[in-house]
Amino acid sequence: MGSTSSIQFCRRNNKTFLRIFMILVLSCIPGLTNLCSNPSVTTPTDLLPSNPSDTLSSLDSLDLEGYISFNDVNNASKDFGNRYQLPPLAILHPRSVSDISTMMRHIVGSTSNLTVAARGHGHSLQGQALAHQGVVINMESLTSPGMKIHKGKQPYVDVSGGELWINILRETLNYGLSPKSWTDYLHLTVGGTLSNAGISGQAFKHGPQINNVYQLEIVTGKGEVVTCSEKRNSELFHSVLGGLGQFGIITRARISLGPAPHMVKWIRALYSDFSAFSRDQEHLISKKNAFDYVEGFVIINRTDILKNWRSSFTPNDSTKANQFKSDGKTLYCLEVVKYFNSEQANTINQEIKKLLSELSYIPSTLFSSEVPYIEFLDRVHNAETKLRAKGRITWCGQMLVRGEINRDIMS
Ligand SMILES: Cc1cc2nc3c(=O)[nH]c(=O)nc-3n(C[C@H](O)[C@H](O)[C@H](O)COP(=O)(O)OP(=O)(O)OC[C@H]3O[C@@H](n4cnc5c(N)ncnc54)[C@H](O)[C@@H]3O)c2cc1C
């Protein structure tokens, strides 16, 4: 905010009365603000457009390859979990980078108070991807140019900022390649996670997703299209990565790839002592050639946790696992994964056995499973699909949804 390259523009004018009136109207309509018991949301009056009808007609006159919708704005009015409802005036569905640039130039050159927000898959909180009475740019409609994979010594993929990570995984796997760093949930956009960090159990080895980007194409707050990298326009590069959408719109990203494994050994074990749990995690992330993924969960007040695991995991010692009681205890679950290919099938179990022998989990709680790489990476979506089918995902509250998903994954 406030810099020429920032995305949100605040241009004051004197029509204070109209702005106050709009806020009063909006705050009186139930459902337009917080639907759950959450902190109250107000948009500062100087961030609301000064003359909505002039603004609408000026937006309508833009020469675009894509289109602008003014009526059907529901999808871009809420954040994930429906905690914040801040409808935009319009949604831009860009077909090209030039559409985004045209929009940004139009806004920066106008006297309206329009705000702009890029929206990926809309999974962020606190209204991050919302622009109250402003313009939301629906990044998922930017599908061209398509994905381009470059093989070679340092393979990479060039993708649109609106591409979903799951699609990148599917496409790169056709070449035996894959991005190295992930989020737990893959149905998120490249621009959305690169604006945050992009963290999962591979981050200890490869860094978060923002550490695995060679180059970005950005539309700045002035509407310029700029290519940036570590060496070229590096200030913009480092500002946009993890910049919460405030320093420019990511229209294209060059993401580093590595060889994709075929299979993973997926292992879980429980601890009752937090110090032992965190000591083992630290040991694993500092050891070379140990696991490829390390995460952990806290389990509170679950009954029969190991019984639930049996649907997807096999206990190391079935009899002892049957005797373990989780009821009422606070437990810590270590989750680790080792990637492997068919030629390593004979040695992988020995390697894992050795690594596990260095840990101090509760022996009866050791469970493992063997699944294809893609199935492991897409695990949260699989759990989400199951929960949706059972009607257990509702609109109220990201924490509820994430809690449910985590619980389901644990089962
Ligand atoms: C169920 C669930 C699980 C999650 N798990 C993880 C996880 O394991 N690891 C993790 O790191 N995060 C996780 N998150 C958080 C998630 O990564 C972030 O909220 C991410 O921003 C969502 O991406 P999105 O495409 O939905 O972005 P949106 O929510 O649409 O946007 C997020 C922010 O990025 C900006 N933005 C979007 N696209 C662009 C663009 N092209 N250029 C510039 N700015 C842009 C938006 O304006 C907004 O500020 C999870 C979220 C959910 C709901």
The ligand as a Gaussian input file, in Angstrom:
#p B3LYP/6-31G(d) Opt

LIG

0 1
 C       -7.443000     -26.731000       3.483000
 C       -6.233000     -25.849000       3.344000
 C       -4.982000     -26.382000       3.486000
 C       -3.849000     -25.586000       3.354000
 N       -2.625000     -26.158000       3.493000
 C       -1.533000     -25.420000       3.352000
 C       -0.249000     -26.011000       3.432000
 O       -0.112000     -27.187000       3.673000
 N        0.822000     -25.229000       3.258000
 C        0.725000     -23.896000       2.996000
 O        1.748000     -23.246000       2.799000
 N       -0.477000     -23.295000       2.924000
 C       -1.596000     -24.014000       3.100000
 N       -2.815000     -23.417000       3.027000
 C       -2.865000     -21.972000       2.825000
 C       -2.797000     -21.680000       1.323000
 O       -1.599000     -22.105000       0.775000
 C       -2.866000     -20.188000       1.081000
 O       -4.039000     -19.683000       1.637000
 C       -2.797000     -19.878000      -0.421000
 O       -2.665000     -18.487000      -0.564000
 C       -4.039000     -20.327000      -1.110000
 O       -3.845000     -20.252000      -2.512000
 P       -5.045000     -19.753000      -3.419000
 O       -4.715000     -20.093000      -4.822000
 O       -6.343000     -20.248000      -2.899000
 O       -4.894000     -18.176000      -3.200000
 P       -5.987000     -17.081000      -2.802000
 O       -6.603000     -17.410000      -1.496000
 O       -6.903000     -16.864000      -3.928000
 O       -5.042000     -15.824000      -2.646000
 C       -4.156000     -15.736000      -1.545000
 C       -3.390000     -14.401000      -1.590000
 O       -2.543000     -14.401000      -2.721000
 C       -2.880000     -13.328000      -3.601000
 N       -2.775000     -13.847000      -4.959000
 C       -3.478000     -14.854000      -5.529000
 N       -3.049000     -15.068000      -6.780000
 C       -2.066000     -14.169000      -7.005000
 C       -1.234000     -13.878000      -8.111000
 N       -1.312000     -14.568000      -9.256000
 N       -0.332000     -12.884000      -7.997000
 C       -0.219000     -12.172000      -6.845000
 N       -0.983000     -12.405000      -5.769000
 C       -1.881000     -13.390000      -5.845000
 C       -4.291000     -12.923000      -3.227000
 O       -4.565000     -11.566000      -3.542000
 C       -4.281000     -13.173000      -1.742000
 O       -3.658000     -12.117000      -1.059000
 C       -3.970000     -24.194000       3.117000
 C       -5.244000     -23.634000       2.976000
 C       -6.360000     -24.455000       3.093000
 C       -7.709000     -23.843000       2.956000

